[in-house]
Amino acid sequence: MRTLQVALAERSYPIHIGAGLLDTFPLAEQVRGNQVMIVTNETIAPLYLERLTPHFSGCQCDTLVLPDGEAFKTLETLESIFDALMAKRHSRTTTLVALGGGVIGDMVGFAAACYQRGVDFIQVPTTLLAQVDSSVGGKTAVNHPRGKNMIGAFHQPRLVLIDTDVLASLPQRELAAGYAEVIKYGLIRDPDFYHWLETNNERLLSRDTEALSEAIYRSCDNKAQVVADDETEQGNRALLNLGHTFGHAIETATGYSKWLHGEAVAVGMLMAVNMSVRLGWVDAGLEAGLADVLAQWQLPVATPAGMTPDQFMDLMSLDKKVQNGQLRLVLLRQLGEAVVTADYDAGALRQTLEAFCGT
């Protein structure tokens, strides 16, 4: 097991990474009260729920199984978590356990932030995307029909437990979607990691356990450093959103049901790099290389058919990085150096949208 620390003073917590941790890590020691509710979904429950519940045999342990998918990341589903907690009479010393991918982690974290004005929760991410990104940092939310993650709160977990063995059951499409977030860290702040990913791409594609474990560790290390410096995204934490403004527009336009988050982010990152090329900040070779890697992972490199530049602009106007009516974007000054800026040529943005929308 390897352990990282997210350094946030009294809200600091560990990220434990290793094989077999779902069975061996003493999770019960992390529970401060005598009540636990494990929340998972219909896909994950048959695989891992029975392995997790024995950890909490010494206390009241309830479970809730939700529908699977981004389309269910809603206020209505969130209310079902509150209903279950109240039906089982959970107090403010309860601990929620999020067993699943990013959707489960985000909703359970938000429920924990709200229930009785804040209770403990533990992240047990079961997808690569959740392991390297959404489970770390305390950003929790649900979607709104007009915008992704527009309703939420910052609420840090007690710990993040990453069992790398669970990736063996992950469909290749889900693994690829998570890999998009892995690439992001190299692009925005860690060029050495980006080159390591290029060198080890074949090992990662073949699910080499040592390579995947290293990629997860280095991704979490990057995320932990950024979060420690800017917990509530007042500054550099927004750099973690490379490609997300474009990607969230795609997810919203497709009703949160056709594209995985990582797939939308993959295209969004390519669009951000394309725009950076148009601004003269990075070389076109970086865009070509990124497009090649994404294609090898069978990630999309084009926007959904029918999306228009005007539709993109309308949806992006609701992005959380909009300030004083100005759309800020995460772009690259160079490999490993990202910037959040509203000071860009609007013509370059339009050209990028037209190029990817095929107009």
N, C-alpha and C positions, 0 to 999 in steps of 0.2 A: 504494500500500500504506500502511495505517495500522498502527501498532504500539503495543501497550500492554505494560506490564511488571507481572508479578505479583511484588511485592517481598517476598521471603522470605529475605533475607540470602544465604547461599551456595547456597540452593535457588531463587533467583530465576530467572525465565525469561520470554521474550517471547511475546506473542500477536500474530501477524501476520494482518492482515485485508485482503483485496483480491481483485480479479478476475484469474483466470488464474494464480494462484500455484502450482497443481499442476504447471504446466509450467515456470515461470520461476524459482521460488525455489531457491537453491542448497542443497538438503537435505543433500547429501553432506558439506558442511562441518560439519554438526552431529553427524557420526558420529565417535566418539573411537577406535573400534577398526577392525577390518577385516571385521566380520561384521554383517549386517543380516537380520532376518526381518520381512517384511511380513505382517501378519495381517488378513484381510478376510473378507467373507462372500459367499455365492452371488449375492446381488443386486448388490453393488458391484463385485465382481471383473470382470465383463464390461465395466463402464462405465469404470473408472479404473485398474485394476491395471497395465495395459500403459503407462499414462502415468507411473506412479510408479517402476516398476522401473529405467528408464534412468538415473535419478539416482544409482543405486548400482552402476553398471557396473564401477567400479574396485575393488570388494570382493566377498566372498562374499555374495550376496543370495539368500535363500531365501524362498519364499512359502507361506502356509497359508490355505486357503479353508474357512471354517466354515459350517455351516447358518445361515440367517438367522432371527432372531426372539428375543424375550424368553424363550420356552420353552427355549432352548438356553443360557441364561446360568446354567450349572450347574458344579458341581465336575467332572463328567464331561467337559464340553467344555474346561474349564481344563486338565485332565490331558492332553488331546490337544495343547495348545500345548506343554506340557513335553515330551511324547513327541517332537514335531517338533524342538524345540530340541536335545534330546539325540541324536536320530537323525542330525542334521546337525552334531553336535559343536560347538555354539555355546559359547563361553567366557563368562567374566564381563565381558568387554569388548564383548559384543555389544550391538546396539541393536534393540529391537523397535519396529515402526511400526504404529500402530493406524489402519487405513484403513476407516472406516465410521461408524456411528451410535453411540449411547450404549452399546449392548450390547457391541459390539466394543471400544470405548474402555475400558469398565470391566473387561472380562476381560483385555485385553492389559496394562492398567496393573497389575492384580493379579498377572498372570503375571510381569511385570517386577519387581514388588516382591518376589516369592518366589524367582525363579530365581537360583540361586547367591547367595542372600541379597540380591539387588538389582542390577538392570542398568538401563541407560538405556532410555527409550522416548520416542517422538514421537507426538503426537496430530495426526491429519489427519481431522477430523470432516467427514462428508458429509451430515448432516441438520441442520436448523435447531436442533433440540433439543440435539444434541451441540455445535453451534457456540456456543450462548449459555449452556450450562449444564454438561453432564457432562464436557466435555473440559477444563474449567478448574477447577483447585483440587486435583487429586490424590486425590480420593476414588475408590477402586477397589473392586470387590466382585463377588461372584456371589450368586445367589438361593438360598434354601432353601425347600422346599415349605411351611414354616410361616411364612416371613417374607422380605420383599424386602431384598436387600443386607445380609443379616445376617452374611456372612462376607467380610471384606475387609481393606484396609489403606490408609493414607495413603501415597501415593508420587507425587511431583511429576514431570511430564514435563520433557524438555529444552526443548521449545517446543511451541506450538500453531499449526498452519498452517491458516487458514480461507480456502478459496477460495470466494468467493461465487457463482462460476459454477456450481458443482455443484448449487445449489438449483434450477436449471432442470429437472433430471431428477427432482426430488423430487415424489412424488404429493401432491395437495392435502391428503389426510388427514394425511400425515406433516408437511407444512408447518404445518398447523393445530395439531398436537400440540406442535410446537416453539414456536408462538406463545403457548401457555399459559404456558411458562416465561418468555417475554419480558414478558408482562403482570405476572408475579409481582414483577419488580424495581420496577416502578412502585408496586405496592401496598405493598410492605414498606419502601421507603426513598427513592423518587425520584418524588414526586408530579408534578414537571414533566415527567418522562418519561412518566408515565401519561397526562397531558393531551395530550402530543405524540402518543402512540399513538391516543388518541381522535380527534384532529384528522386524523391520517394513515391512519386505518383503511382507507379505500377504496383508497389507493395500495398499502398492504401486501397487501390482499386480491388486488389485480391484479398482484402480484409486481413492482412498480416497483423496479428494481434499486437506485436511490439510496436509497429509503426503507428497503428491507431491509438494506442495508449500514449505514445509520445505526442501525437498531434493533439489529443485531448488535453494533456498536461500543459503543453505550451499555449494552447488557446485559452485555457482557464487562467493561466499565469498572466497573460496579457489582459484578460478581462478584469481580473482581480486588481491589477495595478491601476487600471483606468477608474474603476469604481471607487477604490480607496482615495483617489485624488478628487473625485467629483461624484459624490453619491447620488445627488438629485438632478444631475444633468444640467447644471448651470453653465458649463463650459465644455471641456474636452471630452466628456462622456458622449456628447452628441456625435463625435467622430465614429463611434461604434455603429452609427446608422448609415454607413456608406451603402448606397444602393437602395436603402429602405424607403425613401420618399417615392422613388419610381415604383418600387416593388409593392408598397402598400396601395398605391393607386391601382395596380393590376389586381391585387387581391380584392379590393373593394368593387372594382368593375366586374369581376367574375363571381361576385356573391360569396366569397370565402369558401367556395366549394370545389372549384375545378383545379386550382393551382395550390401546391404546397407553399408554405411561407418561404422556404429556402429556394424553391424554384423561382419565385417572384424576385427574391433578393439577388439571385444569380444574374438575371436579366438587368435588374436595377444597377448592380455594380458595373456591368458592362456598359450601360448607358452613362453612368457617372464617369467612367474612364474615357469613353468616347467624347464626352463633353470636355473633359480635361485636355484631351488631345486637341480638340478644336480651339481651346483657349491658348494653346501653345505651351502648356505646363508639363506634359509628359509626352514621351515618344510613342508613335503609333505602334511600335513593336510590342509595347506592354499590352495594348488592347488586343492585338492579334494573338499574343501568347495566352492571355486570359481566356479569350474565346475558344482557343484550342483545348485548354484544360477543361473548360465547362462542357464542351462537346464530348470529350472523352468520358466524362461522368454522365453523359446523356442528360445534361441540364439544358433547359431552353436558352437560346441566344437571340430570340426574337419575341416581340410582344404578342399578346393574343390577337388573333384575326379580328378586325373590325374596330379596334381601339384607335382613336384619333388624337392628334396633338391637343385639340381643344378639350377633349375629355380628360386627358392627362392633367392639363392645367387646372381644370375645375376641381378634380379630385385632390391634386397636390395642394390646392389652396387651403385645405382643411388639415394639412400636416401640422404636427405639434411643433415643428421648428419654425413655423411662420411667426414672425414678430412684427408688430406694427404694420401689418398688411404686406410685409415683404417675405417672399419665399426664400428661405435659406437652404442651401444644398451642401452636402458633404462631397467634396471633390478632392482630387489628388494634385499636389504640387510636384510630387515625385514619388517613386515607389517608397513606401514607408513613411510618407509625410502627407497627412490629410489635413484639410481645413474646412471649417463650417463658415460659409460666406453667402451674403446676399449681393456682394460686389462682383458680379459677373456680367458678361455680355448676354443680354436677353436673346440676341440673335443666335448665339451658340446653342442655347437651350432649345430654341425652336428648331434649329437644324438637327439636333440630336433626336428630338421627338419625331420629326418628319422622317428621318432616316430609319428609325426603328419601327415606325408605324407604316412604313412603305408608301408614304405620300410625297 
